Amino acid sequence: MPARTGAEYLQRLKERKPEIWLGGERIRDVTSHPALSRGARSIAHLYDMQHDPALRDEMTYISPTSGERVGLSFITPRSLEDLQRRSRMMLHWARYSGGMLGRSPDYLNVSIMASAAAADFYAQNDPRFADNVRNYYTYIRENDLCLTHTLVNPQANRALTASGHPSAEIAARIVKETDKGIIIRGARILATLGPLSDELAVFPSTVLRAAADTAPFAFAFAIPCDTPGLKFICRESFDYERSHFDHPLGSRFEEMDAVVIFNDVLVPWERVFLKADPFLCNAAYAITNAVVHMMHQVVVKNVAKAEFLLGVACLVVDSIGATEFPHVHEKIAECIVNLELMKACLRAGEADATLDRWGVMCPHRPPLDVARNVFPKMYPRMVEILQLLSSSSLMAAPPQSAFDSPIGEDIEQYFVVAKLDARERVKLFRLAWDIACSAFGGRQTLYERFFFGDPVRLASALYGIYDKEPLMDRVRQFLAREEED
Ligand SMILES: Cc1cc2nc3c(=O)[nH]c(=O)nc-3n(C[C@H](O)[C@H](O)[C@H](O)COP(=O)(O)OP(=O)(O)OC[C@H]3O[C@@H](n4cnc5c(N)ncnc54)[C@H](O)[C@@H]3O)c2cc1C
């Protein structure tokens, strides 16, 4: 099957009936439910972009197995050109939402691609698992499926997890093996896009102590979201059924986060990629380089998001005539620096890419690691800058209905600003509000802080893998030279 259209994506969501709960309600059709349908339509738009005649060649490539045009984020990059093509494709998707759809399907497509290319890694656990991961990659590429994933055990007791032991009664674990597969019971956080996805990838978080009692918690697999026993428990939706004017982001880009419950879920053997090997589980993301390919997608998203916030900030100060103040320049310049740093990290990651041991052109990791460590600080700061530059205009932004009410004339008269009439001004500042003040905006900030892991431990990981020895040697040589002088 070639790259899907939006209609095909929505049709499949409609036909499948995963168990999705929002509050006390079971959602039977996400494509028509007001809490999720507009988010689904935005993802559908991404799929439609693959068929836009102006974009088709940049969004798709020829499948090596079927000869059909399939989504370019599935490509196994063998050259720098492949990597840059993938990057351009991902930027098209990221720019559509100003980076607000963090979980566009490319995020996991690149991860499964890397896992499949490194299938021999999975064979160390069981030779069948290598074929499983290869077949799975081909399956999702040829059917253009949309994935969510869940990696982290719930926050039941972090004192336990700090010592590498998940909470035994809560964390998802293998409770049984049968001739059909493994049975999983327990919970995992926090599958973003879960209710809008076709498949759930359950991959290892990287913090298990390699000991016999952690083996049941060590696994990787992927299953359809409508697998019996699987439940998605959603947070409150931030699509409040308001107009695009009122909630320009929440009304479009609700990608939803859900806790996943496994109620004795059968994972068939052909979908198991790793089992009962904490050592391999801990190493999987790094050794397969899946994490580097995911970082590549994330930095592209960061570029689009930094562009978007900078654009909004510039329009804000322009609209109220605040472009001449030096402290405004300083704040806008900070956003420019953030954007250019993200672009530089992306470019450096691509320019220094090399073929890895799996024959995949892999971006150079350090610049991407820098980006993923620094963006969780940059993004909240850019949101703060938007608040500082916008000030009361974030509140002097009545809903659209006010314009067509008895107070409409007052608003038209008193809400004008230097460069915009009242309606244009309110529209712009409602966008700034949806980034900097609304529940949708608050979730975006939390997302940027945490979605790729706890920033404290991301920094520890960078400390751990960064090659510090040559630098220490250079200083040692300097110290020795000083003694000679
Ligand atoms: C909006 C959003 C979307 C997300 N989407 C997904 C998704 O799609 N898939 C997915 O798998 N995950 C997702 N996550 C989860 C994300 O991976 C986790 O939030 C992140 O790994 C941190 O884990 P935690 O939330 O359990 O916090 P914790 O790890 O419990 O951290 C909470 C606090 O305790 C401290 N702490 C806890 N343990 C330690 C320790 N051992 N050492 C030092 N400090 C410690 C932390 O520094 C932090 O300050 C998402 C998170 C958010 C907020």
The ligand as an SDF file (V2000), in Angstrom:
LIG
                    3D

 53 58  0  0  0  0  0  0  0  0999 V2000
    3.5670   15.9220   27.9950 C   0  0  0  0  0  0  0  0  0  0  0  0
    4.3630   14.6600   28.1420 C   0  0  0  0  0  0  0  0  0  0  0  0
    4.3190   13.7110   27.1340 C   0  0  0  0  0  0  0  0  0  0  0  0
    5.0250   12.5090   27.2660 C   0  0  0  0  0  0  0  0  0  0  0  0
    4.9460   11.5710   26.2710 N   0  0  0  0  0  0  0  0  0  0  0  0
    5.5420   10.3730   26.4310 C   0  0  0  0  0  0  0  0  0  0  0  0
    5.4030    9.3280   25.4630 C   0  0  0  0  0  0  0  0  0  0  0  0
    4.7600    9.4880   24.4330 O   0  0  0  0  0  0  0  0  0  0  0  0
    5.9810    8.1440   25.7160 N   0  0  0  0  0  0  0  0  0  0  0  0
    6.6980    7.9150   26.8440 C   0  0  0  0  0  0  0  0  0  0  0  0
    7.2110    6.8120   27.0030 O   0  0  0  0  0  0  0  0  0  0  0  0
    6.8590    8.8800   27.7680 N   0  0  0  0  0  0  0  0  0  0  0  0
    6.2910   10.0800   27.6020 C   0  0  0  0  0  0  0  0  0  0  0  0
    6.4260   11.0460   28.5690 N   0  0  0  0  0  0  0  0  0  0  0  0
    7.0620   10.6710   29.8270 C   0  0  0  0  0  0  0  0  0  0  0  0
    8.4630   11.1520   29.9580 C   0  0  0  0  0  0  0  0  0  0  0  0
    9.3090   10.2420   29.3220 O   0  0  0  0  0  0  0  0  0  0  0  0
    8.7130   11.2380   31.4600 C   0  0  0  0  0  0  0  0  0  0  0  0
    7.9300   12.3050   31.9530 O   0  0  0  0  0  0  0  0  0  0  0  0
   10.1540   11.4840   31.7980 C   0  0  0  0  0  0  0  0  0  0  0  0
   10.9350   10.3710   31.4210 O   0  0  0  0  0  0  0  0  0  0  0  0
   10.3280   11.7050   33.3050 C   0  0  0  0  0  0  0  0  0  0  0  0
    9.7420   10.6480   34.0110 O   0  0  0  0  0  0  0  0  0  0  0  0
    8.6350   10.9340   35.0910 P   0  0  0  0  0  0  0  0  0  0  0  0
    7.5900   11.8080   34.5210 O   0  0  0  0  0  0  0  0  0  0  0  0
    8.2160    9.6370   35.6520 O   0  0  0  0  0  0  0  0  0  0  0  0
    9.3710   11.7990   36.1910 O   0  0  0  0  0  0  0  0  0  0  0  0
   10.3870   11.2510   37.2850 P   0  0  0  0  0  0  0  0  0  0  0  0
   11.4560   10.4480   36.6340 O   0  0  0  0  0  0  0  0  0  0  0  0
    9.6440   10.5630   38.3710 O   0  0  0  0  0  0  0  0  0  0  0  0
   10.9880   12.6030   37.8220 O   0  0  0  0  0  0  0  0  0  0  0  0
   10.2670   13.4650   38.7220 C   0  0  0  0  0  0  0  0  0  0  0  0
   11.2770   14.2450   39.5310 C   0  0  0  0  0  0  0  0  0  0  0  0
   12.0400   13.3470   40.3660 O   0  0  0  0  0  0  0  0  0  0  0  0
   13.4320   13.3880   40.0430 C   0  0  0  0  0  0  0  0  0  0  0  0
   13.9180   11.9930   39.9820 N   0  0  0  0  0  0  0  0  0  0  0  0
   13.1630   10.8650   39.9230 C   0  0  0  0  0  0  0  0  0  0  0  0
   13.9620    9.7850   39.8670 N   0  0  0  0  0  0  0  0  0  0  0  0
   15.2300   10.2280   39.8690 C   0  0  0  0  0  0  0  0  0  0  0  0
   16.5050    9.5890   39.8040 C   0  0  0  0  0  0  0  0  0  0  0  0
   16.6160    8.2530   39.7180 N   0  0  0  0  0  0  0  0  0  0  0  0
   17.5990   10.3510   39.8020 N   0  0  0  0  0  0  0  0  0  0  0  0
   17.4910   11.6900   39.8630 C   0  0  0  0  0  0  0  0  0  0  0  0
   16.3240   12.3660   39.9320 N   0  0  0  0  0  0  0  0  0  0  0  0
   15.2130   11.6410   39.9440 C   0  0  0  0  0  0  0  0  0  0  0  0
   13.4950   14.0360   38.6590 C   0  0  0  0  0  0  0  0  0  0  0  0
   14.7050   14.7470   38.4500 O   0  0  0  0  0  0  0  0  0  0  0  0
   12.2870   14.9650   38.6310 C   0  0  0  0  0  0  0  0  0  0  0  0
   12.6150   16.1950   39.1940 O   0  0  0  0  0  0  0  0  0  0  0  0
    5.7810   12.2670   28.4370 C   0  0  0  0  0  0  0  0  0  0  0  0
    5.8390   13.2360   29.4290 C   0  0  0  0  0  0  0  0  0  0  0  0
    5.1390   14.4200   29.3040 C   0  0  0  0  0  0  0  0  0  0  0  0
    5.2010   15.4230   30.4170 C   0  0  0  0  0  0  0  0  0  0  0  0
  1  2  1  0
  2  3  1  0
  2 52  2  0
  3  4  2  0
  4  5  1  0
  4 50  1  0
  5  6  2  0
  6  7  1  0
  6 13  1  0
  7  8  2  0
  7  9  1  0
  9 10  1  0
 10 11  2  0
 10 12  1  0
 12 13  2  0
 13 14  1  0
 14 15  1  0
 14 50  1  0
 15 16  1  0
 16 17  1  0
 16 18  1  0
 18 19  1  0
 18 20  1  0
 20 21  1  0
 20 22  1  0
 22 23  1  0
 23 24  1  0
 24 25  2  0
 24 26  1  0
 24 27  1  0
 27 28  1  0
 28 29  2  0
 28 30  1  0
 28 31  1  0
 31 32  1  0
 32 33  1  0
 33 34  1  0
 33 48  1  0
 34 35  1  0
 35 36  1  0
 35 46  1  0
 36 37  1  0
 36 45  1  0
 37 38  2  0
 38 39  1  0
 39 40  1  0
 39 45  2  0
 40 41  1  0
 40 42  2  0
 42 43  1  0
 43 44  2  0
 44 45  1  0
 46 47  1  0
 46 48  1  0
 48 49  1  0
 50 51  2  0
 51 52  1  0
 52 53  1  0
M  END
$$$$
